[in-house]
Amino acid sequence: MEFSVLVIAHQRAGHLQRLLDGVQRSSVLPQEVIVVYMDDPYPEPVSCDVPLKALHIQSTPEESGLPLARARNIAAANASTKQLVFLDVDCIPSAQAFERLLQALGEHSALAMAEPRYLKGPIASGPTPYDFTLGELSVPHHARAALPTDVPCEMHEHFWSLGFAISSSDFKRVRGFCLEYSGYGAEDTDFAFTARRHGIPVVFTRAVVFHQHHGVSKPPLNHFDAIVANASKFHARWGVWPMEGWLTAFAHMGLLRWASDGRTLEILQHPTPLQIQHARSQDAY
């Protein structure tokens, strides 16, 4: 089954090269890798034995933050195959990842999500480790433990876009990622909800991808404005709140007036630079 690997990137050449190392070790190779660089007109060079097409886009004045949704849509529009595999630039696919994602697409018209494992620290310089070592260096995400695997379901609220596969025809049915969202948060949940509205189930597969370590913010105060704006847009579209854990954390800090069963989301104050600094963590996720 022919397929394309689609990646969006911004100043992550090291992570992108390790992703490409994983692609080249795959049990099944894609026909192409398409990388859409966002606000990164002169990226560091990378190497790949699989044909690689690089595209470049710039943010518009209307877009606050990186144009994630638009970049994914452009990647899909430039793919030459009927099966699309989206990977975040932070993810290294395991050798069987693509094979298992394609198997899910072969069995179901579905949104097939990979199983993320999070590296506990940065990878040392040198060759990209193989799957066994990456497995020892990584941990699963606790929120994925209770999800059904390899069966179609309607749990679209648990879909993450860091690694997934979809047919090009289903992607067109969904009309891609909604461009109303800018920056971090909610655009992937909106995509999944739209897929569910079109009768496309989600399948949580055993296709492992290893998420490279880059430090996190808990809660993500560094994305406060984008999360609040995107949560409001999502609620207006779907009548429910996304990212409830983060919104709850922001409310407990006195930054928001919000309740999960209400309609109001009001900023009371913005996080201070010190609060943002204290939220930074070197945890796996």
N, C-alpha and C positions, 0 to 999 in steps of 0.2 A: 504494500500500500504506500503510495507516494505521499509525502508530507513535507511541510515547511516549518522551520523553527523561527519564531518571531520574538525579537528582544527589543526592549526600549532601554536607553542608557543615557546617563549623564555623568561624565567624569568618573567612571568606574572601570578604567582600562584593565587593572589587575583582576578585578572580579569577572569582567567579561572574558578575559583570556582563560581563566579557570573554567568558566561555563563552556567555552569552546573546546577546551581539553576534554571535558565530559562528553560533549556532542561527538567528538571524533572517536571516542571509545564505545559508543553505543552499539548494541547488538543489531540495530537497524539504523541506517544513516538517512538523514533527510536529503531531499533534492537540493535544498538551499537553506541558508541562514540569512534572515533579513534583520539588520540592526538599524533602528531609527534613533539617531542621536538628537537629544533635545537640548537646545541652547549650548551646544558643544561643537562649534564649527571646525575645530582643529583637534580632534581626539588623538590620543596616543595610538600608535599602530598595534594591531593584533594580528595573529596568524591563525589560519584554519584551512584544513585540507578540503573541507566541504565548500562549494561555491558560496561566497559571502557577498551580499549586496548591502551597501551602506547608504542610508538616506539621512537627510538633515532637515530639521525644522526649528523654527524660532518661536518663542512665546509671543503672543500678541498683547497689546495693552489691556485687553479685556480679560486675559487669563492671569489670575493671581497664582503664582507657582508654576511648576512644570506642567506642560500640556499632556498629561498621562493618557487620558482617554483618546485625544486626537492622535497621539503617536501610535497607539495600538491599532486604531482604525486605519491609519495610513499603512502600517505594516501588513495588515490583512488585505488591503486593497492591492498591494504590490505582490502578493503571493501568487505563484504559478500553479499550485497544487490544490486539491480538493479537501485536504485535511490540514488543519492548522494547530500547531503546538506553541502556546505562548509560555515564555519563561521570563521571570524577572531576572535582571542582570546579576542579582545576588545568588542565583541558584545554579548548582552543579548537578546535572542530571546523572542518575545512576545508570549503569550499563543497560538495565532492563526497563528503564523508565518509559522511553518512547514506545517500545514494544507493547507494554501493558496499557498505556494510554490509547494506542491504536486498536488494541484488542477490544477495549471498552467501546470505542466508536464503531467497531465492526459489529458488535453485538447489539448496540442500542443507538438510537438517535438521541444523543445526550450531551450534557456538559460534563466532561470527565476531568476531575481534579486530581492532581498528584498528591502524594503524601509527603509533607515537609518534615525534614529533620534539621535541627538547628545546631550549628557548630558552636561549641562552648568557648572558643577563642579563635583568634586569627590563625590562618594556615601559615606555617613557616615558609620562608622563601625556598625556592627550588621547584622541582616538578610537582604537579598536582597529585595528591595522594589518590589511591584507588579506593573503590567502594568500601572494602573491609575496614581500612583505616579511617575513612570518613565516618563510617558507622560507629566506630569506637569513640570518635571525637565529638559525636553529636548526640542530641537528645530529641525525643518526639515532643510535640506540643500537647500540653495536657488537655486542651479543648478539643482535640481530635480523637481522644481515646474511645469515646462512647458512640462514635459515628458508625453507621453500617458501611461495610466495604463491599465493593464490586457488585452492588445492586442498585438499580434506579430508585430514587426516592425524591421526596418533595422538600428536603431540608436545605433549601437554597440560601437561607440566611447564614449558613456555615460555609458558603463558597468563598474562597480567596483566589485572587487572580495570579498569585505568584508562580503557579505552574498548572496549566490546564490545556485540554485539547477540545476542539469543536470542529465540525465540518464547516467548510466555507459556506455551504447553502444555509445551515442553521445560523451562522454568524450574520448572514445577510437578512434572514428572517427577523432576527433580534435587532437588526439595524445597528449593530456595533455598540460601542460604549457611548453613553449619553454625554454630550458635550457641555451640558449645563454645569457639570462639576469641574472645579479647578483645584489643583493641588491634591493634598493628601486626604483620603478617606471617602468611603461610601460609593465610589463609582463602580467598584466591582460587585458590591451587593445589589446595586441598581441593575447592573447587567444580568445578574442571576435572577432577580425578580422578573425582569422582562422575559427572560428565557422561560421561566415557569408560566407566565401569562400566555406564552405561545405553545404551551404543552411540552416543553423540553425538560425532562428530568435531569437531576444531577446525580453523578456516580462518583463516590469517593473511592478512588482506586488505591492499589498497593504500589503504584509507580513512584518510587522514592526519588525526591530531589533534596539535595543538601544545601541548606541556606547558609551562605557565608556570613561570618561574624562581622558586624560593623558597629557595635554599640547601639543602645536603644535609649529612649526616654520613657519613664514609667511614672505617671501617664505621659503621653506625647505632647507636652506643653509647647514643644518647638513647632508643632503643627496646629496650635490652638485655634487660630483664626480660620484656617481652612476646614478643620473638623467641624466647627460650629456652623460655618456657612453651608457646608455640604450636608450636614445633618438636617438643617432647616429645609434645604431643597429636597432631600429625600423624603422627609415627612410630608411636604406639600404634594409630592408625587404619589406616595404610597400609603399615607395615613398612619404609619408606624415609625418609630425611631430606630435608626441604625446606631451602631457603636455605643450601645447603652453603658457598657463598662467604663468607657472613657468619659462620657457625659456625666455619669454618676461621680466619678473621681473629680472632675472639674467642679461639680456642684458642691461636693463635700469640702473642697478647698475655698469655697465662697466666691468662685469666679463666675458661676452661672446661677440663674433662677430657672430651674427645670425639674420636672418629674416625669417618669416614664409613661404615666397614664394621662399626662396633660398635653396641651397644645402649645404651651409657651416655652420658648427658649430665648432667654434674655441674658446678655453679657452684663455682669455687674462690675467686673474689673478684669483687666488683662493680667496674665502672669508676669511677674517681675523677672528681670534677668537672673536674679539669685534663685528664684523658684525654678526657672528653666535649667539652670546649672545643677541644682540639687536633684532634679529628676533624671539626670543622665545616669546610665547604668551600663555595666559591661556584662550583664547577664546574656544568656543565649538568645532570649526573646522577651 
